[in-house]
Amino acid sequence: PSQSAPPENSVSPEAQPYKYELDYHKASDYLKNVVGDKILTQAYKIVDAFFAHEDSVTLDIQDLPNNFADKLGYAASLLCPQFAAFNNYNSMKDLNLKTGKFTFRYVVDKEEIDKKTAELEKKVSEIMSDLCEGDSDTMRALIIYNDLTRNASYDNDLPKNVKEDDTNFIYVTSAYSAILDGLGICTSYARALSFLYTQADIDAGVVSSSVGEQHEWTIAKLNDKYYYFDPTWDLGGYIKYFGITSADR
């Protein structure tokens, strides 16, 4: 009682808003290790060309490892949710293995891409506004996990047998749909969580399995150890599959 009260509007350094700036070239250490620096450099070119609304871009594919075409699409989709949502990427059709020319197959026009990009960046900013500078990696991971899953649902109406160029399927299976609409499947939520974690300086990526049934979930490093995160099974605000070990998985 003898101490004077702090100023009414004072904020401790730990409670300051988290310093955040969205960066579509921001790659986690996990992603770098999975695809390698050479592929990541080419993925940056794809993302930049996508935002420039270019019809094609020539990539340097010399000396790249096997399966690099699929890894390019994987990396680009984790770096930029819009790329996966509004571009029908096919490694067999869109990349000329002789010339390195990558051709874009947009599913919406450039004005719509710009509009959707603004909407995504606003939503991500709202999520990041829940973080504070004093938060630990685990706290940031938990807050983002909750923000992504608590009002989200699984799209049980998505048909299983669709054409590869079905625009609704392309959209709903993207991280963009999970972040903006709270709707998607395992691919949507695993990649959305990876993208948000990476933007919040948490080392994260996506892992998958086809044992029993196809599934994707997120992997992220907390306190110098990698843990698994399965937001698909926690939709609705649960945290049962947050930060589980390999044995738990």
ChimeraX attribute file (.defattr): number of C-alpha atoms within 10 A of each C-alpha:
attribute: neighborCount
match mode: 1-to-1
recipient: residues
	/A:1	4
	/A:2	4
	/A:3	5
	/A:4	6
	/A:5	7
	/A:6	8
	/A:7	7
	/A:8	6
	/A:9	5
	/A:10	7
	/A:11	11
	/A:12	8
	/A:13	10
	/A:14	11
	/A:15	12
	/A:16	14
	/A:17	16
	/A:18	17
	/A:19	11
	/A:20	14
	/A:21	12
	/A:22	14
	/A:23	11
	/A:24	16
	/A:25	17
	/A:26	15
	/A:27	22
	/A:28	21
	/A:29	15
	/A:30	18
	/A:31	21
	/A:32	15
	/A:33	10
	/A:34	14
	/A:35	20
	/A:36	17
	/A:37	12
	/A:38	17
	/A:39	24
	/A:40	23
	/A:41	15
	/A:42	19
	/A:43	25
	/A:44	20
	/A:45	17
	/A:46	26
	/A:47	20
	/A:48	16
	/A:49	17
	/A:50	22
	/A:51	15
	/A:52	10
	/A:53	16
	/A:54	14
	/A:55	12
	/A:56	16
	/A:57	18
	/A:58	16
	/A:59	19
	/A:60	15
	/A:61	18
	/A:62	11
	/A:63	7
	/A:64	13
	/A:65	13
	/A:66	8
	/A:67	10
	/A:68	16
	/A:69	19
	/A:70	14
	/A:71	19
	/A:72	20
	/A:73	19
	/A:74	18
	/A:75	25
	/A:76	24
	/A:77	24
	/A:78	29
	/A:79	27
	/A:80	26
	/A:81	24
	/A:82	24
	/A:83	24
	/A:84	23
	/A:85	27
	/A:86	24
	/A:87	20
	/A:88	19
	/A:89	23
	/A:90	17
	/A:91	17
	/A:92	10
	/A:93	11
	/A:94	17
	/A:95	20
	/A:96	16
	/A:97	15
	/A:98	8
	/A:99	12
	/A:100	15
	/A:101	16
	/A:102	21
	/A:103	18
	/A:104	21
	/A:105	16
	/A:106	19
	/A:107	18
	/A:108	12
	/A:109	10
	/A:110	16
	/A:111	10
	/A:112	12
	/A:113	21
	/A:114	14
	/A:115	10
	/A:116	17
	/A:117	17
	/A:118	12
	/A:119	14
	/A:120	18
	/A:121	14
	/A:122	13
	/A:123	14
	/A:124	19
	/A:125	14
	/A:126	12
	/A:127	18
	/A:128	23
	/A:129	14
	/A:130	13
	/A:131	22
	/A:132	17
	/A:133	15
	/A:134	15
	/A:135	16
	/A:136	13
	/A:137	16
	/A:138	14
	/A:139	14
	/A:140	22
	/A:141	25
	/A:142	15
	/A:143	15
	/A:144	20
	/A:145	26
	/A:146	21
	/A:147	18
	/A:148	24
	/A:149	24
	/A:150	16
	/A:151	13
	/A:152	23
	/A:153	20
	/A:154	19
	/A:155	14
	/A:156	10
	/A:157	7
	/A:158	14
	/A:159	8
	/A:160	8
	/A:161	7
	/A:162	11
	/A:163	9
	/A:164	11
	/A:165	14
	/A:166	11
	/A:167	17
	/A:168	13
	/A:169	18
	/A:170	19
	/A:171	22
	/A:172	23
	/A:173	22
	/A:174	28
	/A:175	33
	/A:176	30
	/A:177	22
	/A:178	28
	/A:179	26
	/A:180	18
	/A:181	13
	/A:182	23
	/A:183	23
	/A:184	26
	/A:185	22
	/A:186	24
	/A:187	22
	/A:188	28
	/A:189	34
	/A:190	27
	/A:191	29
	/A:192	29
	/A:193	30
	/A:194	26
	/A:195	30
	/A:196	23
	/A:197	24
	/A:198	24
	/A:199	23
	/A:200	20
	/A:201	15
	/A:202	20
	/A:203	22
	/A:204	28
	/A:205	28
	/A:206	23
	/A:207	14
	/A:208	13
	/A:209	10
	/A:210	8
	/A:211	7
	/A:212	6
	/A:213	6
	/A:214	10
	/A:215	16
	/A:216	21
	/A:217	24
	/A:218	27
	/A:219	24
	/A:220	23
	/A:221	20
	/A:222	17
	/A:223	9
	/A:224	8
	/A:225	8
	/A:226	17
	/A:227	19
	/A:228	22
	/A:229	28
	/A:230	24
	/A:231	30
	/A:232	23
	/A:233	19
	/A:234	20
	/A:235	21
	/A:236	17
	/A:237	17
	/A:238	14
	/A:239	18
	/A:240	12
	/A:241	17
	/A:242	19
	/A:243	22
	/A:244	15
	/A:245	14
	/A:246	9
	/A:247	5
	/A:248	9
	/A:249	11
